[in-house]
Amino acid sequence: MLDLTKRLIAIPSENPPGNQYEDCARTLFDELGRLGFDDVRRECGCVLASVGTGPRTLYFSGHYDVVPAQNHDQFQPRVEGANLFGRGSSDMKSGLAAMIHAAAAARDEGLLETGRIGIVLVPDEETAGPKGSRDLDARGLLGSDGVGMLTPEPTGGVIWNANRGAISLCATMRGKPAHVGRQFEGVNAFERAVPAMARLLDVKKEVELRETQYNIAPAAARKSILMVGGRAEAGTNFNVTPDFCSFTIDRRINPEENL
């Protein structure tokens, strides 16, 4: 498991934009074949396999894309004591290795004589799955005969009732560029954006007073979420009035909320 995880970490499968999906998928495909899984196949960027007999299927599902790194050194896996470091070591390449080997162990121990474990390894999770789970679902390849699904996302190990809904936006204010020495001829898009940001931060205070009553731990994780400025960008240089200012808004909705 450690060797497979290190090999996966070394592949910079950053999303966006979707780098080196082919290398990751091939590595996973080869490992499933080496371990003797059944019906190992590639469906575009996704890798599917199964082990066991019978139609009832418990799915082990995970993604191999990672959020972009700050520097390329993050794709050099290293072990320090009991910990493995590297981009994707937690979210979630170690999880892929663990569930692949767990499924093989369940087979080898004779635990899968009346049902199967289905392996579903996908790209594009970090950007909502157009080339991953959503594509498999659209083609009728996701969840056949399924009785449940487990995914090794890095949480505290607590079983949660559900995941939050999400609304993600990017707001852009427009301006007009001008040299700082003649800024009176321009329109500063950043200054135009600030009041909108301030109003959203007021909304954030109200939104994050709301809490779900579902089984979520720790208690701080029960709150509804409004994050402003996960990404922000403006202008072209320090000495030019910015002709645009864009920022993201990420709203995560609890089940009790009325849209």
N, C-alpha and C positions, 0 to 999 in steps of 0.2 A: 504493500500500500504506500509506503514511504517513497519507494522508487518511482511508482507511477505518478504520485503527486508532484514530485520534484520535476519529472519530465513535463508534466502539464504546466507547471508554473513557468518553466523556461520558455513556453510559447506565449508571446505577447498578444493574446487574443482580446485586444482592447475594443470596447464598444461604448460609445461610437469611436471609430467608424465601422468596426467589424473586421479587425485585422486577423489574418492567419487562422480563420475558421477551419480551412481545409486541413492544416497541420494538426489542429486539436482533434478534429473528427477522425482523422486517420489514426492517430495515436490511440484513441478510445476504441475504435473499430478493431485494431490489431490486438489490443489487450483482451477484449471480449472473445475474439477468436482463439487466442492463446489459452484462455481459461476454459474453453469448450462450451461456450454458451450456444443456445439454439437460435436459429433464424436471425443471425446477426446481419444487419443490413443498414445501408445508408439511404436516407430519404432527404435529398438535398443536403443541408448542413446538419441534419439530425442523425443520431445513431440509435438504432433500436435493436433490442435483443430480448430473449426470454430464457427462463430455466425452470424446469419442473413440468408436471403433467396436469391435465384437467383444465377446464375453461376458466374457473374462478381465478382472477388475476389481481394480485396486490402490486401496484406500480411503485417502483423506485424512480423518481424523476428529479433531474437536476440540470443546471446550465453550466456551460464552460466558458462563456464570455465574462470579462471582467471590466470594471470601470477603468478609465484611462489612468496610467501611472504618472507620477510626478517626474520620474527619471527612469532610465532604462535599467539601472541597477536593481530595481524592484523585481525584475524578471530573472535574477540570479538567486535561486533557492539556497538557503543556508539553514543549518540546524544548530541551535544554541541550547544546550541542555535538553529539556523535554519539549522544546518548541521548534516548529518549522516556520521560517519567515519567507515571505515573497508575495507578490501581488497575486491574489486569488487563493492563497493558502487556507484562508478561512471561508471566503465567499467565492466559489465553493468547490474548488478542485480537490481538496482533501475529502470533501463529502462524496464526490463522484467515486474516488478510489475506494472509500470505505464501503459504499453501498454495492459496488461491483463485487468486491471481495466478500462482503456479507452474504450476497445472493449465492455466490459460488460455495461458500461454507454451508449454507442452508441445504443446498443440493447435495453436497458431499456427506452431510450428516443424515440424509434420508428424510428430510422434513418436508419435501415438496412432492409427495406422492398423490395428493388430491387437489393440487392447485399449483399455480405458477407465480413467479415473480417476473414482472415485465420491466425491462430497463428502458428508460427514455432519457436521452442525453441531448440537450438542445442548445443552440446559440440564441442570441438576441434577447435574453431575459431582461438585461439592463435597459433596453429600449422597447419593452412591451411585447416582444416576441413575434414580429411580422415574418421572420425567417425561421422561427422556432415552433413553439407550442401552438400559436395561432394558425400557422400553416398546416401543421399536423391535424388540428381540429377541423379545419376547412376541408381537408381531404379525407376525413373520416378515419384517421389513423390513430386517434388519441382515445384511450380509455375503454377499448373494447373488452367486454366481460369484466370490467373493473369492479372490485369490491372496496377499494380504497387506494389512497396514494400517500406515500411518504416522501418528503423532500428534505435534504440535509442542509437547509439554510442555517447560518450561525445564529442561534438564539440561546437563551439561558437554559434550554431544555424543558421549558414549561409548555404544556399542550395548550394552545390557544383555540378559542372557539372559531375564529374567522380572521381573515385579513381585511384591512381597511380598503374601502373604495378610494380611488384617486382621481383628482382633476389636476392636470399639469398644464400650465400656460407659460407663454413667453410674451411679455408686453414690450413694445418698442415705441419710444417717443421720437419724433423727428424734429430736426432743427436745420440750421444753415451754417456751413463752415465759414470761418473768417479768422485771419491772423489775430493773435491776442492783442496786438497793438491797435487793431481796428475792430475789436470785438463788438462794437456798437453796430457794425454792419452784419453781424451774424445773429443766429438764434441758438442759444445754448440748450441742447436737448437734455443734458444732465439736469440742469436747473428745472426744466419742465417736468422731469420724471420724479424729482424729490417729493413734491406734494402727494403724488400718487403712492409713492413708497410709504410716506408718513401715514396716509390714510389706511393703507393695508396693515401697517403695524398696529394701528388702533383696533382694526378688525381682529387681528391676531390675538390681542389681549382678551377679547370677548370669546373668540372661538376656543381658545385653549383653557377656558374655565370649564368647558364641557367634558364629561367623562363617561365612558361606557361602563356598564355594570356587568359586562361579560368577564369571563375568567382570564384576565391578563395580568401578568406580573413582570416587573415590579409595578407598584401603584402608579408611578409617574408615567408609565406607558399606556395608561387608560385614557389619557387626555387626547382630545382631537388635535389635529395638527394643521398649522398654516405656516409654511416656511417661505420667506421672501429672500430672493437674491442668492439662491443656490449657485446660479451663474449670473454674472453681471458683466456688461461690456459697454464701452462708450468711446466714441471719437477715434481719431487716428494718431494724435500726438499731443504732448503736454501744452503746446503753444498755439493750438487751434481750437476754436469753439467746436464742441462735438456736434456733428450733424445727426447723430443718432445716439440713443441710450436704451439698451435692452436689459431686461432682468426677468428672472423666472419666478413663478409662483407655484408652489407645490402644496396642494390641499389634500389631506388624508382624512376621510370621513368615517366616523363611527356608526354602527348600525342604527342607533336610536335617533340619529339626526334626520330632520326633515329638510330635504333639498329645497 
